[in-house]
Amino acid sequence: MKAYKTTFKKKNGSERTIRFVRISEMPTEFIGSKIKGGNRPHLLGEGMELVWDIDENDFRIFNSKNVVDKIEEFEYTLTTQ
């Protein structure tokens, strides 16, 4: 599956590199195994997106407005741990 890597500026001004999978590109079985309590819709601001952080093994809100370099695409195999 497609995954992405980029560096962004955090709220405190420091930079962080993130490797992530977009929720829309994840298998529904994987998402269902991680989300407890239903699928409540959440409204996110412009540029904000819910993603799966590969390195933290958790969901994160990613703000594309804070990207400091290009978003690179790579192939990744999602594992259920």
Disulfide bonds with the S-S distance in Angstrom:
none
